[in-house]
Amino acid sequence: MMSGLPVPVLLLLPLVVVVAVAVPSPSRPPVRYCRRCCDHLDPPDSPSSPRSAGLHQAPEVRTFINMTILKGDKGDRGERGTPGKAGAEGPPGTRGPAGHKGPKGQAGTPGDPCKTQNSYFSVGRRKALHSVDYYTALVFDTVFVNPEEHFNMFKGKFYCFVPGVYFFNVNIHTWNFKETYLHLMHNDREQVILYAQPSERSIMQSQSVMLTLALNDEVWVRLYKRERENAIYSDDVDVYITFNGYLVAPST
């Protein structure tokens, strides 16, 4: 007995599965691949190669270690190595500016009075002298003071053994009606002159000078003869002619 309810009807239709297979069209041009100048020289994989079929190789993995993270603490300082050979001497440098003047130093201790340098003499002549040659050295025959024998009595010359400043003095007596012409000599050079014209009266004449002497310098008195007769007066009783000298200040 059939009721009035609808009866579902199942319609079994055949299931058709359509699989789309990509088949290249015969009229489609082949696939071209672009290549850069820096690409590998091997040709690109063709569609029929395993790579194009999905069989790709695994990417290469390279391990990179950051050394800055693994850097340890600073080690101890090593022993000092053997010094190398000295290099060639360089050229001298330019002279630097002058420094500031320093403060005045303290006074030194007093010197030894026994080491004080002295040099002095005083000699005279008792005989008169007439100059017969152009140049005549005045020689003395009487010693007043000559402790170190710096004055040579045979040559009539003082020799400097202590360099420094010296004072010299010469005194003479002129002769009546005769010319008196003398030079005080330093080595071979005239320093000062002592001159008196011929006169009826004889007079005393004097000349003095200070000279700076070096070691072995000579100081002496020389008569200079011109057209007139050159002479100095003296006698055996009194001394009219004297020559004196002494050290004022030694050289530093």
DRENDO-1510 file (C-alpha; in Angstrom, 1 decimal, always signed):
<recs>
REC; n; res; u; v; w
REC; 1; MET; +0.0; +0.0; +0.0 .
REC; 2; MET; +1.5; +3.1; -1.0 .
REC; 3; SER; +1.2; +6.2; +1.1 .
REC; 4; GLY; +1.0; +9.7; +0.0 .
REC; 5; LEU; +4.6; +10.4; +1.2 .
REC; 6; PRO; +7.1; +11.1; -1.5 .
REC; 7; VAL; +9.7; +8.4; -1.9 .
REC; 8; PRO; +13.3; +9.7; -2.6 .
REC; 9; VAL; +14.7; +8.5; -5.8 .
REC; 10; LEU; +18.4; +8.2; -6.0 .
REC; 11; LEU; +19.8; +8.7; -9.5 .
REC; 12; LEU; +23.1; +7.1; -9.9 .
REC; 13; LEU; +24.9; +9.0; -12.6 .
REC; 14; PRO; +28.3; +7.8; -13.7 .
REC; 15; LEU; +31.2; +10.0; -12.2 .
REC; 16; VAL; +33.4; +11.3; -14.9 .
REC; 17; VAL; +36.8; +12.7; -13.7 .
REC; 18; VAL; +38.5; +14.8; -16.2 .
REC; 19; VAL; +42.3; +15.0; -15.8 .
REC; 20; ALA; +43.8; +17.9; -17.5 .
REC; 21; VAL; +47.2; +17.0; -18.9 .
REC; 22; ALA; +49.3; +19.8; -20.1 .
REC; 23; VAL; +50.3; +18.9; -23.6 .
REC; 24; PRO; +52.2; +21.4; -25.5 .
REC; 25; SER; +50.6; +22.6; -28.6 .
REC; 26; PRO; +52.5; +21.6; -31.7 .
REC; 27; SER; +52.1; +25.1; -33.0 .
REC; 28; ARG; +53.5; +26.8; -29.8 .
REC; 29; PRO; +57.2; +27.9; -30.0 .
REC; 30; PRO; +59.7; +26.3; -27.7 .
REC; 31; VAL; +60.4; +28.0; -24.3 .
REC; 32; ARG; +63.5; +30.3; -24.4 .
REC; 33; TYR; +65.4; +31.2; -21.2 .
REC; 34; CYS; +67.2; +34.4; -20.5 .
REC; 35; ARG; +70.9; +34.2; -19.4 .
REC; 36; ARG; +73.1; +36.9; -17.8 .
REC; 37; CYS; +76.8; +37.2; -18.5 .
REC; 38; CYS; +77.6; +36.1; -15.0 .
REC; 39; ASP; +75.4; +32.9; -15.0 .
REC; 40; HIS; +77.0; +29.5; -15.0 .
REC; 41; LEU; +78.0; +28.2; -18.4 .
REC; 42; ASP; +75.8; +25.1; -18.2 .
REC; 43; PRO; +72.6; +25.4; -20.2 .
REC; 44; PRO; +69.3; +25.8; -18.4 .
REC; 45; ASP; +67.5; +22.6; -17.5 .
REC; 46; SER; +65.1; +21.5; -20.2 .
REC; 47; PRO; +61.5; +20.7; -19.4 .
REC; 48; SER; +62.2; +17.0; -19.7 .
REC; 49; SER; +65.0; +17.1; -17.1 .
REC; 50; PRO; +64.5; +15.7; -13.6 .
REC; 51; ARG; +64.7; +19.2; -12.2 .
REC; 52; SER; +61.8; +20.4; -14.3 .
REC; 53; ALA; +59.8; +17.4; -13.2 .
REC; 54; GLY; +60.1; +18.5; -9.5 .
REC; 55; LEU; +63.3; +16.7; -8.5 .
REC; 56; HIS; +65.2; +19.7; -7.2 .
REC; 57; GLN; +68.5; +19.4; -5.4 .
REC; 58; ALA; +68.7; +20.6; -1.7 .
REC; 59; PRO; +70.4; +24.0; -1.2 .
REC; 60; GLU; +74.0; +23.9; +0.0 .
REC; 61; VAL; +74.4; +24.8; +3.7 .
REC; 62; ARG; +77.7; +26.5; +4.7 .
REC; 63; THR; +78.6; +27.1; +8.3 .
REC; 64; PHE; +79.7; +30.6; +9.2 .
REC; 65; ILE; +81.3; +31.3; +12.6 .
REC; 66; ASN; +81.4; +34.9; +13.9 .
REC; 67; MET; +84.9; +35.1; +15.4 .
REC; 68; THR; +84.1; +38.3; +17.2 .
REC; 69; ILE; +81.6; +36.5; +19.4 .
REC; 70; LEU; +84.1; +33.7; +20.1 .
REC; 71; LYS; +87.1; +36.1; +20.9 .
REC; 72; GLY; +88.6; +35.4; +24.3 .
REC; 73; ASP; +90.2; +37.7; +26.8 .
REC; 74; LYS; +93.5; +39.5; +26.1 .
REC; 75; GLY; +96.5; +37.4; +27.0 .
REC; 76; ASP; +99.5; +38.3; +29.2 .
REC; 77; ARG; +102.3; +40.4; +27.7 .
REC; 78; GLY; +105.1; +38.4; +26.3 .
REC; 79; GLU; +108.8; +38.8; +27.2 .
REC; 80; ARG; +110.7; +41.6; +25.6 .
REC; 81; GLY; +112.6; +40.6; +22.5 .
REC; 82; THR; +116.3; +41.1; +21.8 .
REC; 83; PRO; +117.1; +44.8; +20.8 .
REC; 84; GLY; +117.9; +45.3; +17.2 .
REC; 85; LYS; +121.0; +46.9; +15.8 .
REC; 86; ALA; +121.2; +50.7; +16.0 .
REC; 87; GLY; +120.2; +52.5; +12.9 .
REC; 88; ALA; +122.3; +54.9; +10.9 .
REC; 89; GLU; +122.9; +58.3; +12.5 .
REC; 90; GLY; +120.6; +60.9; +11.1 .
REC; 91; PRO; +121.5; +64.5; +10.0 .
REC; 92; PRO; +121.8; +67.1; +12.7 .
REC; 93; GLY; +118.6; +69.0; +13.4 .
REC; 94; THR; +118.2; +72.7; +13.2 .
REC; 95; ARG; +119.3; +74.8; +16.2 .
REC; 96; GLY; +116.4; +75.5; +18.6 .
REC; 97; PRO; +115.5; +78.9; +20.0 .
REC; 98; ALA; +117.6; +80.4; +22.9 .
REC; 99; GLY; +116.2; +79.5; +26.3 .
REC; 100; HIS; +115.3; +81.9; +29.0 .
REC; 101; LYS; +118.1; +83.3; +31.1 .
REC; 102; GLY; +118.4; +81.4; +34.3 .
REC; 103; PRO; +118.6; +82.8; +37.8 .
REC; 104; LYS; +121.9; +84.1; +39.1 .
REC; 105; GLY; +124.0; +81.4; +40.8 .
REC; 106; GLN; +125.4; +81.5; +44.3 .
REC; 107; ALA; +128.8; +82.9; +44.9 .
REC; 108; GLY; +131.7; +80.4; +44.9 .
REC; 109; THR; +134.1; +79.7; +47.7 .
REC; 110; PRO; +137.1; +82.0; +47.9 .
REC; 111; GLY; +140.1; +80.9; +46.0 .
REC; 112; ASP; +143.4; +79.8; +47.4 .
REC; 113; PRO; +145.5; +82.9; +47.9 .
REC; 114; CYS; +148.6; +80.8; +47.3 .
REC; 115; LYS; +147.5; +80.2; +43.7 .
REC; 116; THR; +147.2; +83.9; +42.9 .
REC; 117; GLN; +148.9; +84.6; +39.5 .
REC; 118; ASN; +151.5; +87.4; +39.6 .
REC; 119; SER; +153.9; +88.8; +37.1 .
REC; 120; TYR; +155.9; +92.0; +37.6 .
REC; 121; PHE; +159.3; +93.5; +37.2 .
REC; 122; SER; +161.3; +96.8; +37.6 .
REC; 123; VAL; +164.7; +97.3; +36.0 .
REC; 124; GLY; +167.1; +100.2; +35.4 .
REC; 125; ARG; +170.2; +101.3; +33.5 .
REC; 126; ARG; +173.2; +103.2; +34.8 .
REC; 127; LYS; +175.0; +103.8; +31.5 .
REC; 128; ALA; +174.2; +106.3; +28.8 .
REC; 129; LEU; +173.4; +105.1; +25.4 .
REC; 130; HIS; +174.0; +106.5; +21.9 .
REC; 131; SER; +172.1; +104.9; +19.1 .
REC; 132; VAL; +174.4; +104.1; +16.2 .
REC; 133; ASP; +172.0; +101.9; +14.2 .
REC; 134; TYR; +168.5; +102.5; +12.9 .
REC; 135; TYR; +166.9; +100.3; +15.6 .
REC; 136; THR; +168.6; +99.6; +18.9 .
REC; 137; ALA; +167.1; +97.6; +21.8 .
REC; 138; LEU; +167.4; +99.2; +25.2 .
REC; 139; VAL; +169.2; +96.8; +27.5 .
REC; 140; PHE; +169.2; +97.2; +31.3 .
REC; 141; ASP; +171.9; +96.4; +33.9 .
REC; 142; THR; +170.1; +97.0; +37.2 .
REC; 143; VAL; +167.4; +94.8; +38.8 .
REC; 144; PHE; +165.0; +96.2; +41.3 .
REC; 145; VAL; +162.3; +93.6; +41.2 .
REC; 146; ASN; +162.2; +90.5; +39.0 .
REC; 147; PRO; +161.1; +87.5; +41.2 .
REC; 148; GLU; +159.9; +85.2; +38.5 .
REC; 149; GLU; +162.6; +86.3; +36.1 .
REC; 150; HIS; +160.0; +87.1; +33.4 .
REC; 151; PHE; +162.2; +89.9; +32.3 .
REC; 152; ASN; +165.3; +88.8; +30.4 .
REC; 153; MET; +168.2; +91.0; +31.3 .
REC; 154; PHE; +170.4; +89.9; +28.4 .
REC; 155; LYS; +167.8; +90.7; +25.7 .
REC; 156; GLY; +166.1; +93.6; +27.5 .
REC; 157; LYS; +162.7; +92.0; +26.9 .
REC; 158; PHE; +159.7; +91.0; +29.1 .
REC; 159; TYR; +158.2; +87.7; +28.2 .
REC; 160; CYS; +154.5; +87.0; +29.1 .
REC; 161; PHE; +154.0; +83.7; +31.1 .
REC; 162; VAL; +150.6; +84.7; +32.5 .
REC; 163; PRO; +148.2; +86.0; +29.8 .
REC; 164; GLY; +146.2; +89.1; +30.8 .
REC; 165; VAL; +146.3; +92.8; +31.0 .
REC; 166; TYR; +149.5; +94.5; +31.9 .
REC; 167; PHE; +150.7; +98.0; +32.8 .
REC; 168; PHE; +154.1; +99.3; +31.6 .
REC; 169; ASN; +156.0; +102.4; +32.3 .
REC; 170; VAL; +159.4; +103.7; +30.9 .
REC; 171; ASN; +161.4; +106.7; +32.2 .
REC; 172; ILE; +164.5; +108.3; +30.6 .
REC; 173; HIS; +166.6; +111.4; +30.8 .
REC; 174; THR; +167.3; +113.3; +27.6 .
REC; 175; TRP; +170.8; +114.5; +26.5 .
REC; 176; ASN; +171.6; +118.1; +25.8 .
REC; 177; PHE; +171.4; +119.1; +22.1 .
REC; 178; LYS; +170.6; +115.5; +21.1 .
REC; 179; GLU; +167.3; +114.0; +20.0 .
REC; 180; THR; +165.6; +111.3; +22.1 .
REC; 181; TYR; +163.3; +108.9; +20.1 .
REC; 182; LEU; +162.1; +105.7; +21.6 .
REC; 183; HIS; +159.2; +103.2; +21.1 .
REC; 184; LEU; +157.6; +100.9; +23.6 .
REC; 185; MET; +157.2; +97.7; +21.5 .
REC; 186; HIS; +154.7; +94.8; +21.7 .
REC; 187; ASN; +156.4; +92.0; +19.8 .
REC; 188; ASP; +157.5; +93.7; +16.6 .
REC; 189; ARG; +154.9; +96.5; +16.6 .
REC; 190; GLU; +155.3; +100.0; +18.0 .
REC; 191; GLN; +152.7; +100.8; +20.7 .
REC; 192; VAL; +153.6; +104.2; +22.1 .
REC; 193; ILE; +156.4; +106.7; +21.5 .
REC; 194; LEU; +158.6; +108.8; +23.8 .
REC; 195; TYR; +160.1; +111.7; +22.0 .
REC; 196; ALA; +162.1; +114.9; +22.9 .
REC; 197; GLN; +163.6; +117.4; +20.5 .
REC; 198; PRO; +167.2; +118.6; +20.8 .
REC; 199; SER; +167.4; +121.3; +23.5 .
REC; 200; GLU; +169.9; +123.1; +25.7 .
REC; 201; ARG; +168.4; +121.6; +28.7 .
REC; 202; SER; +168.1; +117.9; +29.5 .
REC; 203; ILE; +164.8; +116.8; +31.0 .
REC; 204; MET; +163.1; +113.7; +32.3 .
REC; 205; GLN; +160.6; +112.0; +30.0 .
REC; 206; SER; +158.0; +109.3; +30.8 .
REC; 207; GLN; +155.5; +107.2; +29.0 .
REC; 208; SER; +152.9; +104.6; +30.2 .
REC; 209; VAL; +150.5; +102.1; +28.6 .
REC; 210; MET; +148.3; +99.1; +29.3 .
REC; 211; LEU; +148.5; +96.1; +27.0 .
REC; 212; THR; +146.7; +92.8; +26.7 .
REC; 213; LEU; +149.3; +90.1; +26.3 .
REC; 214; ALA; +149.0; +86.5; +25.2 .
REC; 215; LEU; +151.3; +83.7; +26.2 .
REC; 216; ASN; +155.0; +84.3; +25.1 .
REC; 217; ASP; +154.3; +87.8; +23.9 .
REC; 218; GLU; +157.3; +90.2; +24.2 .
REC; 219; VAL; +157.4; +93.8; +25.5 .
REC; 220; TRP; +160.6; +95.9; +25.1 .
REC; 221; VAL; +162.0; +99.4; +24.5 .
REC; 222; ARG; +163.6; +100.3; +21.2 .
REC; 223; LEU; +165.6; +103.4; +20.1 .
REC; 224; TYR; +164.9; +104.8; +16.7 .
REC; 225; LYS; +167.7; +106.7; +14.9 .
REC; 226; ARG; +166.9; +109.2; +12.2 .
REC; 227; GLU; +169.2; +111.9; +10.6 .
REC; 228; ARG; +170.0; +113.4; +14.0 .
REC; 229; GLU; +172.0; +111.6; +16.8 .
REC; 230; ASN; +169.7; +109.7; +19.2 .
REC; 231; ALA; +170.8; +109.3; +22.8 .
REC; 232; ILE; +169.7; +109.0; +26.4 .
REC; 233; TYR; +171.6; +110.2; +29.4 .
REC; 234; SER; +172.7; +108.4; +32.6 .
REC; 235; ASP; +175.8; +108.0; +34.9 .
REC; 236; ASP; +177.3; +105.5; +37.2 .
REC; 237; VAL; +176.0; +107.3; +40.4 .
REC; 238; ASP; +172.3; +107.7; +39.8 .
REC; 239; VAL; +169.7; +105.8; +37.8 .
REC; 240; TYR; +167.9; +107.9; +35.2 .
REC; 241; ILE; +166.5; +105.1; +33.1 .
REC; 242; THR; +163.8; +102.7; +34.4 .
REC; 243; PHE; +161.4; +100.2; +32.8 .
REC; 244; ASN; +158.5; +98.8; +34.9 .
REC; 245; GLY; +155.6; +96.4; +34.3 .
REC; 246; TYR; +153.1; +94.3; +36.2 .
REC; 247; LEU; +150.0; +92.2; +35.7 .
REC; 248; VAL; +146.8; +94.0; +36.3 .
REC; 249; ALA; +144.3; +91.2; +35.6 .
REC; 250; PRO; +144.9; +87.7; +34.3 .
REC; 251; SER; +142.8; +86.3; +31.5 .
REC; 252; THR; +139.8; +84.2; +32.5 .
</recs>
